[in-house]
Amino acid sequence: MAFVEIRSFSYTYPGSDKPALRDISLSIDRGSFVVVTGKSGCGKSTLGKALAGFLFQDEQPKFSGEIIVNDISMGRVPLYAASEKVAYVQQNPEDQFCTLTVKDEIAFGLENRCVDPQEIERRIEDALSAVRGMDLLDRELAGLSGGEQQKVAIASMLALSPDVLILDEPTSNLDPLATETVFETLHAMRQNLDITVIIIEHKLAQLAAFDPVLIVMENGELLPIDSISAFDDYLCLPPPHGKTPSLKSGDNPTTAPIVELENLSLTISGKTILSDINLKLFDGEFISLMGPNGSGKSSLLLSLMGFHASVSGNRRVFGSDLEKTRISALVTEIGFIFQNPDHQIFTHTVWDEVILTLRNLDRLTEEKKAEARCWLDKLGLSEKLELHPQRLSYGEKRRLNLIAAILHDPRLLLIDEFLIGQDMANAHIWMDLLADYTLDGRTVVLVNHHAELTQAYCNRVVFLSNGSLLADGPASDSFTKIKASGFSAFAPVERSVRHGA
């Protein structure tokens, strides 16, 4: 029998009539390096939770078939026993944190297993070193960026030395260098420690070199692919309509800026987050805000919105001094999408979530309702109107966040890492919609790490490093400067064109 054996397994979530997983059978040998991919909402995360034993904890779980890991039936043991065999890194790192500090978080599982204190210290250091996170050791979790939180979540599971390690989009918040490090580390662990690694991931281009077993999911079913060349079908596709961004300067002297930052600096708990930022944003720009994890990207967006009050320097938004402007007064002009989708879900149904801002602004007309339904249809959520938003996949929540933030037609749309959880086909749909959104003079600022998508759709790149502005200008110029500054991993990779692409 294989080390991991899935036998005709199906699962239906409580309150749902439609199975999330359908008759899945799969055998995985010990020490395998497996990548599971597929479109957002196809059941990838559900499969990961099933393998980790999470889905069997309800009083009456609705499933059939069996999942066996190292001779243990995961549906017949309590979760603490399942966790001895399988470690699971969740898609949203905050969902798995149990403590307040980085060191305590990594030690938590080891302490529950009564591991010797000296061994705990060694494993903490080894796990953080593996993800290049030793600088985070004495930090509080609440003060970390999304990418830094993801490093800690991975390290906390690496420290447990499990038989099977399942990671649900472990690099979604990580910059390209950190992504490369994590993938290399996981592959080396699989070889050196003989553990089975299963990665749920959309970043296939960086995984192809490791020759993994590739599994594709579609509508709750597994479609095994035998040849590694099949990766080509799931890599970055060309823009759907062949669009290329208009390369205009980010500093047009003939128009007034909608946002102007002068010598903006931000310090939190003695740590410098942003340093002497000078930046102007203009109507009609599609701006990609890039940089390494912890470089200040999210903090810059929050400062633009006025959420960080303790800043020095000057901030003007739509001609108003931000220091003298109530944040509530900006809602009609600015749409904001947080990095964590759960941070802005407020209602009990998808439909109510979509129209919440419109209702609060007294703009809920029949025309707007029709527009909302159109957006829901475009982004694949039209059949889920009555579902609770928390029943959606991570990627589906991101799409819901976008619709809710964009329907009142804000002139400035600030988006923090919205490509998390999106397959490349959906990512292109999103980017295409956002590019169209800027055609009427509206401005989009998007935090992301995907250089190829940035090159295809964005007309300006702003790059931060250690809280300072390293590059700012048309995408082509910025990428040239980024590479010259030693950040080649953040620039687009030159690829040969495939026949038929």
Secondary structure, DSSP 8 states (H G I E B T S, - for coil): --SEEEEEEEEE-TT-SS-SEEEEEEEE-TT-EEEEEESTTSSHHHHHHHHTTGGG-SSS-EEEEEEEETTEEGGGS-HHHHTTTEEEE-SSGGGG--SSBHHHHHHHHHHHTT--HHHHHHHHHHHHHHTT-GGGTT-BGGGS-HHHHHHHHHHHHHTT--SEEEEESTTTTS-HHHHHHHHHHHHHHHHHH--EEEEE-S--TTTGGG--EEEEEETTEEEEE--GGGGGGGS----TT--------S--TTS--SEEEEEEEEEETTEEEEEEEEEEE-TT-EEEEE-STTSSHHHHHHHHHT---SEEEEEEETTEEGGGS-GGGGTTTEEEE-SSGGGG--SSSHHHHHHHHHHHTT---HHHHHHHHHHHHHTT-TT-TTS-GGGS-HHHHHHHHHHHHHTT--SEEEEESTTTT--HHHHHHHHHHHHHHGGGT-EEEEE---HHHHHHH-SEEEEEETTEEEEEESHHHHHHHHHHTT-GGGS-------TT-
